[in-house]
């Protein structure tokens, strides 16, 4: 039974006579929906990783793209672009991956990983493609975001080596090894 008064929000009267606010009744299904959406997101990403591991890249990409379509959260868009870029890079499609990482960086993220990884990967893509100065430019922000991780230091070392600046490259590679 639903009851209302002119100044109060609707309440429900339970069979035992206890009242419960409509807000509380509404909150429960929303909480369950949120939990289901989060579980679905995790399952879809696990499926994408599985497809990627067995070289079924079209299916993996479809799973990741489902993540883009299913969210309005800018931070999640950044994470989905990161995942899509990783799939493209796995296929040695570095130019396409680089473009996806760049798009992903347009979305703000509270996660250090989701900020660090697109910069790191965006730096390694031009290096693989022989654009070493550009690679160096993109690796710097990754080191700034998380200087404790070795991979960005490694990428930052490979870029000067590609430009025949061996001493500078060696210093970054040694720093990567130290970390």
N, C-alpha and C positions, 0 to 999 in steps of 0.2 A: 504494500500500500504506500502511495506517495502522498505526502502532505506538504503544504506550504503555508507560510504566513506572509504578510505583506512585506516584512522587513528581512526575512530570512531566505536563504537558498533552499531549494527543495530538499526534503529528507525522506528517507524510506523507513517504514516501520516494519521491523522484523517480526516473525511469528511469536517470538518471546516478549514482544512489546518494546524492545530496545530500538532506538532510532539511530540511523546512520546517514551522514550527509551524502548528497548526490555527488559532490566532489570526490569523496572517498571511493564511492562505487565506480566512478569514471576512472580514477587513477589506477585501479587494479588492471583493467584490460590494457591500458596504455603501457603500463610497466611490462606486461607479458608480451605485447607487440614489440617493444624495444628489445627485450631479451631474444625474441625469435629473430628479429632483423639482424642482431649482432651474431647469433649462431649461424644464420644463413650466410652472412658475409664471410665468416671464418670458413665455413664448409665450401663455399664457392672458390675462395682463394686456395684451399687445400686441393681441390679438384684441379685448379689451374696449375698448381705446382706438380701434381701427378702427371697431367698431360704433358707438361714441359719435360719432365724426367723421362718420359717414354717417346719423346720427339713428336708428339701430336700437337704441334704449335697452333694450328687453326683452332682446335678445341680450347687450348689454353688461352688464346687471345680472346675467344668468345666469352669465356668465363670472366676474364679481367674487364672486358668491355661491359659486361653486365653490371659490374661494380660501378662503372662511371654512370650508367643509366639509372642506377637505383639509388643515388644519393644526391642530396642538395648541399651536404656539408662540405665546405671548401677544403678542410683538412683531409677529408676522405678522398676528395678528388685528387689532391696532391699524392696521396698514397697509391691510388689506382694508376695514376700516370707513371709513378715510379715502377710499379709492377709491370705495366705494359712495356715500358722502356727496357726493363730487364729481359723480358721475353724477346724483344726485338734484337737486343744485343747478343743474346744466346744464339740467335740464328745468324749472327755476323752481319746484321743489318744495322750497322753503327750509325749511319746517317739518319735513318728513320728513328732509331733509339734516341739519338741526340736531340732531335726535334721534339720528341715526346717528353724527354727530361726537361727541356726548356719550358714547355707548356706546364708541366707539373710544378715548376718553380714559381709559377704565377699565383699559386694557391698558398695561403699562409698555413703553417703547421706548428702545432705545439710540440710535436715529437722531434727530438734531436735527430733520430734516425731518418725521418722523412725529410728533414732539412739537409742532413749531411749526404745521404746516399745519392740524390739526384745531382748534386754538385760533383761528387766523386766520379760518378759514371759519366756525367756530361764532360768532365775533364778527360776521361780515358778515351771516349769516342773519337774526338779530333786527333788525339795522339795516335790511335790505331790507323786513322785515315791520313796520317802524315802531316797534320796541321799542328805542329808542336807548340808554337807560340800561343795559339788559341787554347790548346790543352792546358798550358801552364796558367793562363788567365783564369780558367774555370776550376782548376784544382785548388787555388788559393783559398776560396771561401770554404771549401770542405775542411781544410786544415784549421781554419779559423773557428768553424763550428765545433769540431771535435778533434783537438790536436793529439789526443791520446791514441787514436786509431791509426794503424800503420798504413792502410791501403792508400789514403790520400797522400801521405808522404811518399809512398812508392810512385804513385802517378805523378806527383810533383817532381820526383827525381827523373822519371823517364822523359818528361818534356824537354828539359835542358839538354839531356844526352842526345835527343833527336835533333837539337840545334847545335850540336858539337861543343856545348859548354859542359865538359866532362866533370870538372871540379865541383861545380854547383850541383850537378846531377848526383854525383857521388855522395855529397853531404846529405842530400835528401834521402837517398837510398839507405845510407847508414842510419839515419834517423828512423826510417821505416823499420829497419832491422832491430834497432834498439827498442822500439815499441812493440 
